[in-house]
């Protein structure tokens, strides 16, 4: 039997930082957890599934007693901000109405979208909807990631590929992918492509190097444990 572990969950609290950072008493915890889920679902559907297609790769949520801070990592910050900040203001108002709290949105640009696993999986899923050749899409995406600095990449698509009667898998790998090494920075993304002949799952793993070799994320945050860190030697 395969013993499969989520690459992010495996490292969270060790080298990776939590994506929601707040404390709450037992009575409030469930309510805030559901609120986090609704915020993520709203922002992903608003920014990724419908125009302006802002290529959001990650959302991080921080809470204090007074404020709810949402950090949006996107490949197209101009589309999230909008002309003169109009889009950000509109989103902030909608989130304040939805949560009943003071909300602040922080937009962070993804400097290299070609090696962001979530953006790659979203792009592959979008092209599969348009009935493009699945083998060509996957090969091109893998090669583009390697050319843009990835040390290893794996893309797995499964379902009724090409509209075939029976579902199958296409697994493409390039470079190294040390999934069991906690020190390795493995970025993982998953998207479902809703095609006319069924759902096709797209999973992407990107190996970006060891945490000791690379700089910490470009996220400006004062919260404790907000940035990934290398494990100390013992």
DANOR-V166222 format. One record per residue. OMEGA is omega in whole degrees, -180 to 180 (NA if undefined). NEAR is the number of other C-alpha atoms within 10 Angstrom. D_CENTER is the distance of its C-alpha to the mean C-alpha in whole Angstrom. Layout:
omega = (OMEGA,OMEGA)
near = (NEAR,NEAR)
d_center = (D_CENTER,D_CENTER)
//
This chain:
omega = (178,178,-172,-178,177,-175,-179,-180,179,-174,-173,-178,179,174,-179,177,177,-179,171,-175,177,175,179,174,-174,-177,-176,-169,-178,-179,-179,178,178,179,176,-179,-179,179,-179,-179,-180,-176,179,-179,-178,-173,-176,-174,-180,176,22,-178,-169,177,177,-178,-175,175,177,-175,176,180,166,179,-174,-165,173,-178,179,179,-177,175,-173,176,-179,-175,-179,-179,178,-178,180,180,-179,177,-176,-177,178,179,180,179,-180,179,-179,180,177,178,-177,-174,-176,-179,174,-175,171,-179,177,-177,179,-179,172,-173,-177,-175,-179,176,173,-173,-178,180,178,-179,176,-179,178,-180,-180,-180,177,176,-178,176,175,-180,-173,180,-179,-180,-175,-179,-179,-179,179,-178,179,180,-180,180,-177,171,177,179,177,-180,174,175,179,175,-179,-178,180,-176,-180,180,-179,-178,-180,-180,179,-178,170,-176,-178,-180,173,176,-176,179,-176,-173,-176,-178,-178,-179,-177,177,179,177,-176,178,-180,177,173,178,-177,-179,-178,-178,176,-178,176,179,179,177,-178,172,177,175,-175,-178,180,-179,179,-175,-170,177,178,-178,-179,-178,180,-179,178,-178,178,178,-176,-176,176,-178,176,178,178,179,179,NA)
near = (3,4,4,6,10,9,18,17,11,15,20,14,13,16,21,22,18,20,15,15,16,16,13,14,7,8,8,10,13,12,11,16,12,10,14,17,10,15,16,16,11,16,16,19,12,15,18,18,14,10,10,14,16,21,24,26,21,18,17,19,18,21,17,12,10,9,12,18,18,20,19,22,22,24,22,19,17,16,18,22,19,14,10,9,12,12,15,19,15,13,20,17,14,14,21,15,12,13,15,9,13,15,20,18,17,16,19,18,17,21,13,11,19,21,27,24,25,24,23,29,26,24,17,24,25,18,14,20,15,10,13,13,12,16,14,9,15,23,14,10,20,24,15,14,25,19,12,12,14,21,18,21,25,22,25,17,26,16,21,18,23,15,13,10,10,8,13,13,13,14,13,15,18,17,13,15,20,14,16,12,12,19,20,21,26,26,17,20,21,20,20,18,22,14,17,10,14,13,16,21,19,25,22,27,25,29,25,23,19,17,19,14,11,12,11,12,11,12,16,11,13,9,12,9,14,19,18,19,19,19,12,9,4,3)
d_center = (28,24,23,19,17,13,12,10,13,16,15,14,17,19,17,13,14,13,10,13,17,20,23,25,28,28,30,27,24,23,24,21,19,19,19,15,14,16,15,11,13,15,12,10,13,15,13,11,14,17,18,18,14,13,10,7,4,4,7,10,13,17,20,24,27,27,24,20,18,14,12,10,9,10,11,14,15,19,18,16,19,22,25,27,24,25,21,20,23,23,20,21,24,22,20,23,25,23,23,26,25,25,21,20,17,16,14,13,13,11,14,13,11,13,11,7,7,4,7,10,9,10,12,14,14,16,18,19,20,22,24,24,25,22,23,23,20,18,21,20,17,17,20,18,16,19,21,18,18,16,19,18,16,16,15,16,17,20,22,25,24,26,28,29,31,30,26,25,23,22,20,20,20,21,21,21,18,20,18,20,21,19,20,17,14,12,8,7,6,8,10,14,16,19,22,25,26,24,20,18,15,13,12,11,11,12,14,14,18,19,18,22,22,19,19,17,14,15,14,18,18,21,20,21,19,16,16,15,19,21,23,26,29,32)
//
